[in-house]
Amino acid sequence: MNVTVRGHQGILIVMRFLRMTGPFCRNCGVALCREMTGSTLWQGWWSPFSLFLFTPFTLIWNLVVRIKLNKLQAPIPGQPGPQLDPGTPLYRRPAVLGALIPVLWFLFVTYRSMSGA
């Protein structure tokens, strides 16, 4: 299936947009989606526009791609060419802790506004 998996890195003022497009089998697509989504969760929040716009869009895009990839059948053993190992699920990787960054930012702003600072 032809899909585009996206990644995003917010670097204070500068942003970097990543993407990989191609015909992926289920295993290769899931592996790539997990890797790029994990990187985005960890590195995507570090600029103002990234925090509110680009990182959430990228995460939603990859979620839609992942749903499409899950509909594919698993590759048959013995197919030609190497296949990527999907690895551990995203929720079991350390990069998922990057999802706490916007939550902590929101709590910090809320605390500061309530304390009158």
DSSP file (Angstrom, degrees, kcal/mol; ACC not computed):
  #  RESIDUE AA STRUCTURE BP1 BP2  ACC     N-H-->O    O-->H-N    N-H-->O    O-->H-N    TCO  KAPPA ALPHA  PHI   PSI    X-CA   Y-CA   Z-CA
    1    1 A M              0   0    0      0, 0.0    23,-2.3     0, 0.0     2,-0.7   0.000 360.0 360.0 360.0 135.2    0.0    0.0    0.0
    2    2 A N  E     +A   23   0A   0     21,-0.3     2,-0.3    19,-0.1    19,-0.0  -0.734 360.0 153.2 -83.2 116.3    1.3    3.4   -0.9
    3    3 A V  E     -A   22   0A   0     19,-2.1    19,-2.0    -2,-0.7     2,-0.5  -0.918  39.1-132.8-138.4 164.3    1.3    5.7    2.2
    4    4 A T  E     -A   21   0A   0     -2,-0.3     2,-0.5    17,-0.2    17,-0.2  -0.986  16.3-162.6-121.5 120.9    3.2    8.7    3.6
    5    5 A V  E     -A   20   0A   0     15,-2.6    15,-2.3    -2,-0.5     2,-0.3  -0.884  15.3-156.2-102.1 132.8    4.5    8.5    7.1
    6    6 A R  E     -A   19   0A   0     -2,-0.5     2,-0.3    52,-0.2    13,-0.3  -0.757  14.4-174.9-113.8 155.2    5.4   11.9    8.6
    7    7 A G  E     -A   18   0A   0     11,-2.4    11,-2.8    -2,-0.3     2,-0.4  -0.955   7.1-159.4-139.6 159.0    7.6   13.2   11.4
    8    8 A H  E     -A   17   0A   0     28,-0.4     2,-0.4    -2,-0.3    35,-0.2  -0.999   7.1-169.0-145.1 139.2    8.2   16.6   12.9
    9    9 A Q  E     -A   16   0A   0      7,-2.5     7,-2.8    -2,-0.4     2,-0.6  -0.989   9.3-158.4-127.5 121.8   11.0   18.2   14.9
   10   10 A G  E     -A   15   0A   0     33,-2.0     2,-0.5    -2,-0.4    36,-0.5  -0.889   9.1-176.9 -99.3 123.7   10.4   21.6   16.5
   11   11 A I  E >   -A   14   0A   0      3,-3.0     3,-2.1    -2,-0.6     2,-1.3  -0.735  52.9 -89.8-124.5  81.0   13.7   23.4   17.2
   12   12 A L  T 3  S-     0   0    0     34,-1.8    38,-0.2    -2,-0.5    -1,-0.1  -0.299 114.1  -0.6  49.9 -83.7   12.8   26.6   19.0
   13   13 A I  T 3  S+     0   0    0     -2,-1.3    -1,-0.3    34,-0.1     2,-0.2   0.784 128.3  64.2-100.3 -34.7   12.4   28.9   16.0
   14   14 A V  E <   -A   11   0A   0     -3,-2.1    -3,-3.0    -4,-0.0     2,-0.3  -0.603  65.3-160.3 -92.3 150.3   13.2   26.5   13.2
   15   15 A M  E     -A   10   0A   0     -2,-0.2     2,-0.4    -5,-0.2    -5,-0.2  -0.949   5.4-152.2-128.6 152.6   11.2   23.4   12.3
   16   16 A R  E     -A    9   0A   0     -7,-2.8    -7,-2.5    -2,-0.3     2,-0.5  -0.990   6.6-158.1-127.6 125.6   12.0   20.3   10.4
   17   17 A F  E     -A    8   0A   0     -2,-0.4     2,-0.3    -9,-0.2    -9,-0.2  -0.890  12.1-170.8-105.3 128.6    9.4   18.3    8.5
   18   18 A L  E     +A    7   0A   0    -11,-2.8   -11,-2.4    -2,-0.5     2,-0.3  -0.868   9.4 166.1-117.4 149.6   10.1   14.7    7.7
   19   19 A R  E     -A    6   0A   0     -2,-0.3     2,-0.4   -13,-0.3   -13,-0.2  -0.969  20.1-161.8-160.0 150.2    8.3   12.2    5.5
   20   20 A M  E     -A    5   0A   0    -15,-2.3   -15,-2.6    -2,-0.3     2,-0.4  -0.989  14.8-172.2-133.6 123.7    8.8    8.8    3.9
   21   21 A T  E     +A    4   0A   0     -2,-0.4   -17,-0.2   -17,-0.2   -19,-0.1  -0.921  27.8 102.5-117.0 139.9    6.5    7.8    1.0
   22   22 A G  E    S-A    3   0A   0    -19,-2.0   -19,-2.1    -2,-0.4     2,-0.9  -0.952  72.4 -66.7 170.4 173.9    6.4    4.4   -0.5
   23   23 A P  E     -A    2   0A   0      0, 0.0     2,-0.4     0, 0.0   -21,-0.3  -0.778  58.2-177.2 -84.8 109.5    4.7    1.1   -1.0
   24   24 A F        -     0   0    0    -23,-2.3     2,-0.1    -2,-0.9    -2,-0.0  -0.850  23.5-134.5-111.6 142.6    5.1   -0.6    2.4
   25   25 A C     >  -     0   0    0     -2,-0.4     4,-2.6     1,-0.1     5,-0.3  -0.340  43.0 -94.8 -77.2 175.1    4.1   -4.0    3.6
   26   26 A R  H  > S+     0   0    0     47,-0.5     4,-2.6     1,-0.2     5,-0.2   0.939 123.1  45.4 -60.9 -49.0    2.4   -4.2    6.9
   27   27 A N  H  > S+     0   0    0      1,-0.2     4,-2.4     2,-0.2    -1,-0.2   0.928 116.2  44.5 -62.6 -46.4    5.5   -4.9    9.0
   28   28 A C  H  > S+     0   0    0      2,-0.2     4,-2.4     1,-0.2     5,-0.2   0.906 114.9  49.0 -66.1 -41.7    7.7   -2.3    7.3
   29   29 A G  H  X S+     0   0    0     -4,-2.6     4,-2.6     2,-0.2    -2,-0.2   0.910 112.7  47.0 -64.4 -43.1    4.9    0.4    7.5
   30   30 A V  H  X S+     0   0    0     -4,-2.6     4,-2.6    -5,-0.3     5,-0.2   0.914 112.3  50.5 -65.9 -42.2    4.2   -0.3   11.1
   31   31 A A  H  X S+     0   0    0     -4,-2.4     4,-2.2    -5,-0.2    -2,-0.2   0.932 114.3  43.9 -60.6 -46.1    7.9   -0.2   12.0
   32   32 A L  H  X S+     0   0    0     -4,-2.4     4,-2.7     2,-0.2     5,-0.3   0.906 113.3  51.0 -65.9 -42.2    8.4    3.1   10.2
   33   33 A C  H  X S+     0   0    0     -4,-2.6     4,-2.3     1,-0.2     5,-0.3   0.914 111.4  47.8 -63.2 -43.4    5.2    4.6   11.7
   34   34 A R  H  X S+     0   0    0     -4,-2.6     4,-2.2     2,-0.2    -1,-0.2   0.914 113.6  47.9 -63.3 -42.8    6.3    3.6   15.2
   35   35 A E  H  X S+     0   0    0     -4,-2.2     4,-2.1    -5,-0.2    -2,-0.2   0.940 116.1  41.3 -65.3 -48.2    9.8    5.1   14.7
   36   36 A M  H  X S+     0   0    0     -4,-2.7     4,-2.1     2,-0.2   -28,-0.4   0.866 115.8  49.8 -72.3 -35.3    8.7    8.4   13.2
   37   37 A T  H  X S+     0   0    0     -4,-2.3     4,-2.5    -5,-0.3    -1,-0.2   0.906 110.6  50.8 -68.3 -40.2    5.8    8.9   15.6
   38   38 A G  H  X S+     0   0    0     -4,-2.2     4,-1.6    -5,-0.3    -2,-0.2   0.910 111.1  47.9 -62.0 -42.6    8.1    8.1   18.6
   39   39 A S  H  X S+     0   0    0     -4,-2.1     4,-3.0     1,-0.2     5,-0.3   0.891 111.6  50.6 -64.3 -39.3   10.6   10.7   17.3
   40   40 A T  H  X S+     0   0    0     -4,-2.1     4,-2.3     1,-0.2    -2,-0.2   0.902 107.3  53.6 -66.1 -40.7    7.8   13.2   16.9
   41   41 A L  H  < S+     0   0    0     -4,-2.5    -1,-0.2     1,-0.2    60,-0.2   0.865 118.7  35.7 -61.0 -35.1    6.5   12.6   20.4
   42   42 A W  H  < S+     0   0    0     -4,-1.6    -2,-0.2    -5,-0.2    -1,-0.2   0.851 132.8  23.6 -87.1 -36.5   10.0   13.3   21.8
   43   43 A Q  H >< S+     0   0    0     -4,-3.0   -33,-2.0   -35,-0.2     3,-0.5   0.446 102.7  79.9-111.8  -2.5   11.3   16.0   19.5
   44   44 A G  T 3< S+     0   0    0     -4,-2.3     3,-0.3   -35,-0.3    11,-0.2   0.623  80.4  62.1 -87.4 -12.4    8.2   17.7   18.0
   45   45 A W  T 3   +     0   0    0     -5,-0.2     6,-0.2    -4,-0.2    -1,-0.2   0.405  69.9 100.9 -94.8   3.4    7.0   20.0   20.8
   46   46 A W  S <  S+     0   0    0     -3,-0.5   -34,-1.8   -36,-0.5    -1,-0.2   0.164  73.6  54.6 -91.3  20.1   10.0   22.4   21.1
   47   47 A S  S  > S-     0   0    0     -3,-0.3     4,-2.4   -36,-0.2     5,-0.2  -0.982  85.2-115.1-141.1 155.0    8.7   25.4   19.1
   48   48 A P  H  > S+     0   0    0      0, 0.0     4,-1.5     0, 0.0     5,-0.2   0.909 115.6  43.5 -58.1 -46.8    5.6   27.5   19.6
   49   49 A F  H  >>S+     0   0    0      1,-0.2     4,-2.5     2,-0.2     5,-1.4   0.864 113.4  53.5 -67.1 -33.9    4.0   26.6   16.3
   50   50 A S  I  4>S+     0   0    0      3,-0.2     5,-1.8     1,-0.2    -1,-0.2   0.901 104.8  55.2 -65.4 -40.1    5.0   23.0   16.7
   51   51 A L  I  <5S+     0   0    0     -4,-2.4    -1,-0.2    -6,-0.2    -2,-0.2   0.892 122.0  24.6 -61.0 -42.2    3.3   22.8   20.1
   52   52 A F  I  <5S+     0   0    0     -4,-1.5    -1,-0.2    -5,-0.2    -2,-0.2   0.722 136.7  10.2 -99.0 -23.6   -0.1   23.9   18.9
   53   53 A L  I  X5S+     0   0    0     -4,-2.5     4,-1.8    -5,-0.2    -3,-0.2   0.772 118.2  40.6-123.8 -62.4   -0.2   23.0   15.2
   54   54 A F  I  ><S+     0   0    0     -5,-1.4     4,-2.4     2,-0.2    -4,-0.2   0.887 112.3  48.0 -74.3 -41.9    2.3   20.9   13.5
   55   55 A T  H  ><S+     0   0    0     -5,-1.8     4,-2.5   -11,-0.2     5,-0.2   0.946 113.6  46.7 -67.4 -46.8    3.0   18.1   16.0
   56   56 A P  H  > S+     0   0    0      0, 0.0     4,-2.3     0, 0.0     5,-0.2   0.917 113.7  50.1 -59.6 -39.8   -0.7   17.4   16.7
   57   57 A F  H  X S+     0   0    0     -4,-1.8     4,-2.6     1,-0.2    -2,-0.2   0.923 111.3  48.6 -61.4 -43.9   -1.3   17.3   13.0
   58   58 A T  H  X S+     0   0    0     -4,-2.4     4,-2.5     1,-0.2   -52,-0.2   0.906 111.2  49.4 -64.0 -42.4    1.6   15.0   12.4
   59   59 A L  H  X S+     0   0    0     -4,-2.5     4,-1.6     2,-0.2    -1,-0.2   0.896 112.7  47.0 -65.2 -39.9    0.5   12.6   15.2
   60   60 A I  H  X S+     0   0    0     -4,-2.3     4,-2.1    -5,-0.2    -2,-0.2   0.907 111.0  52.7 -67.0 -41.5   -3.1   12.5   13.8
   61   61 A W  H  X S+     0   0    0     -4,-2.6     4,-2.3     1,-0.2    -2,-0.2   0.938 110.4  47.3 -58.2 -47.8   -1.8   11.9   10.3
   62   62 A N  H  X S+     0   0    0     -4,-2.5     4,-2.4     1,-0.2    -1,-0.2   0.819 108.0  56.2 -67.1 -30.0    0.3    9.0   11.5
   63   63 A L  H  X S+     0   0    0     -4,-1.6     4,-1.9     2,-0.2    -1,-0.2   0.917 108.6  46.9 -65.4 -42.6   -2.6    7.6   13.4
   64   64 A V  H  X S+     0   0    0     -4,-2.1     4,-1.9     2,-0.2    -2,-0.2   0.910 113.0  49.3 -64.4 -42.5   -4.7    7.5   10.2
   65   65 A V  H  X S+     0   0    0     -4,-2.3     4,-2.5     1,-0.2    -2,-0.2   0.907 108.9  53.3 -62.7 -41.3   -1.8    5.9    8.3
   66   66 A R  H  X S+     0   0    0     -4,-2.4     4,-2.2     1,-0.2    -1,-0.2   0.883 105.9  52.7 -63.3 -38.6   -1.5    3.3   11.0
   67   67 A I  H  X S+     0   0    0     -4,-1.9     4,-0.7     2,-0.2    -1,-0.2   0.910 110.4  48.4 -62.4 -42.0   -5.1    2.4   10.8
   68   68 A K  H >< S+     0   0    0     -4,-1.9     3,-0.7     1,-0.2     4,-0.4   0.909 111.3  50.0 -63.8 -41.8   -4.7    1.9    7.0
   69   69 A L  H >< S+     0   0    0     -4,-2.5     3,-1.4     1,-0.2    -2,-0.2   0.855 103.1  59.8 -66.5 -34.9   -1.6   -0.3    7.6
   70   70 A N  H 3< S+     0   0    0     -4,-2.2    -1,-0.2     1,-0.3    -2,-0.2   0.736  96.2  62.9 -66.1 -21.1   -3.4   -2.4   10.2
   71   71 A K  T << S+     0   0    0     -4,-0.7    -1,-0.3    -3,-0.7    -2,-0.2   0.660  86.9  93.1 -77.2 -15.7   -5.9   -3.4    7.5
   72   72 A L  S <  S-     0   0    0     -3,-1.4     2,-0.2    -4,-0.4   -47,-0.0  -0.410  84.2-109.5 -75.0 154.1   -3.2   -5.0    5.4
   73   73 A Q        -     0   0    0      1,-0.1   -47,-0.5    -2,-0.1    -1,-0.1  -0.507  39.4 -97.2 -77.6 152.3   -2.4   -8.7    5.8
   74   74 A A        -     0   0    0     -2,-0.2    -1,-0.1     1,-0.1    -4,-0.0  -0.410  51.1 -94.3 -65.5 146.1    0.8   -9.8    7.5
   75   75 A P        -     0   0    0      0, 0.0    -1,-0.1     0, 0.0     3,-0.0  -0.297  39.4-112.5 -64.2 147.6    3.5  -10.6    5.0
   76   76 A I    >   -     0   0    0      1,-0.1     3,-1.4    -3,-0.1    -3,-0.0  -0.625  36.6-105.3 -79.6 134.4    3.9  -14.2    4.0
   77   77 A P  T 3  S+     0   0    0      0, 0.0    -1,-0.1     0, 0.0     0, 0.0  -0.332 104.9  33.3 -59.5 140.1    7.1  -15.9    5.2
   78   78 A G  T 3  S+     0   0    0      1,-0.3     3,-0.1     3,-0.1    -2,-0.0   0.461  78.9 147.0  92.5   3.0    9.6  -16.4    2.4
   79   79 A Q    <   -     0   0    0     -3,-1.4    -1,-0.3     1,-0.1     4,-0.0  -0.402  57.6 -96.3 -66.6 149.4    8.7  -13.3    0.4
   80   80 A P  S    S+     0   0    0      0, 0.0    -1,-0.1     0, 0.0     0, 0.0  -0.342  86.9  32.5 -68.4 148.3   11.6  -11.7   -1.4
   81   81 A G  S    S-     0   0    0     -3,-0.1     2,-0.1     2,-0.0    -3,-0.1   0.214  93.7 -70.5  89.7 150.4   13.5   -8.9    0.3
   82   82 A P        -     0   0    0      0, 0.0     2,-0.4     0, 0.0     0, 0.0  -0.417  43.1-150.0 -73.8 151.0   14.1   -8.0    3.9
   83   83 A Q        -     0   0    0     -2,-0.1     2,-0.1    -4,-0.0    -2,-0.0  -0.960  17.3-116.7-121.8 141.2   11.3   -6.9    6.1
   84   84 A L        -     0   0    0     -2,-0.4   -53,-0.1     1,-0.1   -54,-0.1  -0.437  25.6-119.0 -73.8 147.9   11.6   -4.5    9.1
   85   85 A D        -     0   0    0      1,-0.1    -1,-0.1    -2,-0.1   -58,-0.0  -0.785  15.1-143.6 -84.6 123.9   10.8   -5.8   12.5
   86   86 A P        -     0   0    0      0, 0.0    -1,-0.1     0, 0.0   -52,-0.1   0.770  35.3-164.5 -61.3 -24.2    7.9   -3.7   13.9
   87   87 A G        -     0   0    0    -53,-0.0     3,-0.1    -3,-0.0   -56,-0.0  -0.251  39.8 -16.0  73.8-162.9    9.4   -3.8   17.4
   88   88 A T  S    S-     0   0    0      1,-0.1     5,-0.1     2,-0.1   -54,-0.0  -0.412  82.1 -92.1 -76.3 152.2    7.7   -3.0   20.6
   89   89 A P    >   -     0   0    0      0, 0.0     3,-1.6     0, 0.0     4,-0.2  -0.221  36.5-112.4 -60.2 155.3    4.4   -1.1   20.5
   90   90 A L  G >  S+     0   0    0      1,-0.3     3,-1.7     2,-0.2     6,-0.4   0.856 114.3  60.4 -60.4 -38.2    4.7    2.7   20.8
   91   91 A Y  G 3  S+     0   0    0      1,-0.3    -1,-0.3     4,-0.1    -3,-0.0   0.633 104.2  52.1 -69.4 -10.5    3.0    2.9   24.2
   92   92 A R  G <  S+     0   0    0     -3,-1.6    -1,-0.3     4,-0.0    -2,-0.2   0.301  92.6  92.3-104.8   7.6    5.8    0.6   25.6
   93   93 A R  S X  S-     0   0    0     -3,-1.7     3,-1.5    -4,-0.2     4,-0.2  -0.730  82.0-122.9 -99.6 151.0    8.7    2.8   24.3
   94   94 A P  G >  S+     0   0    0      0, 0.0     3,-1.8     0, 0.0     4,-0.2   0.779 105.3  73.0 -61.8 -25.7   10.4    5.6   26.3
   95   95 A A  G >  S+     0   0    0      1,-0.3     3,-1.9     2,-0.2     4,-0.2   0.731  79.1  74.4 -63.6 -20.7    9.5    8.1   23.6
   96   96 A V  G X  S+     0   0    0     -3,-1.5     3,-1.8    -6,-0.4    -1,-0.3   0.745  79.8  72.8 -66.1 -20.5    5.9    8.0   24.6
   97   97 A L  G X  S+     0   0    0     -3,-1.8     3,-1.9     1,-0.3     4,-0.3   0.729  79.3  75.8 -64.1 -19.9    6.8   10.1   27.7
   98   98 A G  G X  S+     0   0    0     -3,-1.9     3,-1.3     1,-0.3    -1,-0.3   0.722  78.8  72.4 -62.6 -20.2    7.2   13.0   25.2
   99   99 A A  G <> S+     0   0    0     -3,-1.8     4,-0.6     1,-0.3    -1,-0.3   0.692  87.1  64.9 -67.3 -17.1    3.4   13.1   25.2
  100  100 A L  H <> S+     0   0    0     -3,-1.9     4,-3.1    -4,-0.2     5,-0.3   0.686  81.0  81.7 -77.0 -17.6    3.7   14.6   28.7
  101  101 A I  H <> S+     0   0    0     -3,-1.3     4,-2.3    -4,-0.3    -1,-0.2   0.930  94.4  41.1 -58.8 -51.0    5.5   17.7   27.4
  102  102 A P  H  > S+     0   0    0      0, 0.0     4,-2.4     0, 0.0    -1,-0.2   0.866 115.2  53.1 -66.4 -31.9    2.3   19.6   26.3
  103  103 A V  H  X S+     0   0    0     -4,-0.6     4,-2.4     2,-0.2    -2,-0.2   0.943 111.2  45.1 -65.4 -46.9    0.5   18.4   29.4
  104  104 A L  H  X S+     0   0    0     -4,-3.1     4,-2.3     2,-0.2    -1,-0.2   0.882 112.2  52.5 -63.9 -38.3    3.2   19.8   31.7
  105  105 A W  H  X S+     0   0    0     -4,-2.3     4,-2.5    -5,-0.3     5,-0.2   0.931 110.1  48.4 -62.2 -45.2    3.4   23.0   29.7
  106  106 A F  H  X S+     0   0    0     -4,-2.4     4,-2.5     1,-0.2    -2,-0.2   0.912 111.9  49.0 -62.2 -43.7   -0.4   23.5   30.1
  107  107 A L  H  X S+     0   0    0     -4,-2.4     4,-2.5     2,-0.2    -1,-0.2   0.893 111.3  50.6 -63.8 -38.9   -0.2   22.8   33.8
  108  108 A F  H  X S+     0   0    0     -4,-2.3     4,-2.5     2,-0.2    -2,-0.2   0.935 112.2  45.7 -63.4 -47.7    2.7   25.3   34.2
  109  109 A V  H  X S+     0   0    0     -4,-2.5     4,-2.2     1,-0.2    -2,-0.2   0.902 113.8  49.8 -63.6 -41.4    0.8   28.0   32.3
  110  110 A T  H  X S+     0   0    0     -4,-2.5     4,-2.0    -5,-0.2    -1,-0.2   0.921 111.8  48.0 -63.5 -44.5   -2.4   27.4   34.3
  111  111 A Y  H  X S+     0   0    0     -4,-2.5     4,-1.9     1,-0.2    -2,-0.2   0.917 112.1  49.4 -61.3 -44.9   -0.4   27.5   37.6
  112  112 A R  H  <>S+     0   0    0     -4,-2.5     5,-1.5     1,-0.2     4,-0.4   0.880 112.1  47.7 -64.2 -38.3    1.3   30.7   36.6
  113  113 A S  H  <5S+     0   0    0     -4,-2.2     3,-0.4     1,-0.2    -1,-0.2   0.848 113.3  47.9 -72.6 -32.7   -1.9   32.4   35.6
  114  114 A M  H  <5S+     0   0    0     -4,-2.0    -2,-0.2     1,-0.2    -1,-0.2   0.781 108.1  54.4 -77.9 -26.4   -3.7   31.3   38.8
  115  115 A S  T  <5S-     0   0    0     -4,-1.9    -1,-0.2    -5,-0.2    -2,-0.2   0.536 109.8-122.5 -85.0  -5.0   -0.9   32.5   41.1
  116  116 A G  T   5       0   0    0     -4,-0.4    -3,-0.2    -3,-0.4    -4,-0.1   0.688 360.0 360.0  77.7  18.0   -1.0   35.9   39.5
  117  117 A A      <       0   0    0     -5,-1.5    -4,-0.1     0, 0.0    -1,-0.1   0.481 360.0 360.0 -81.5 360.0    2.6   35.9   38.4
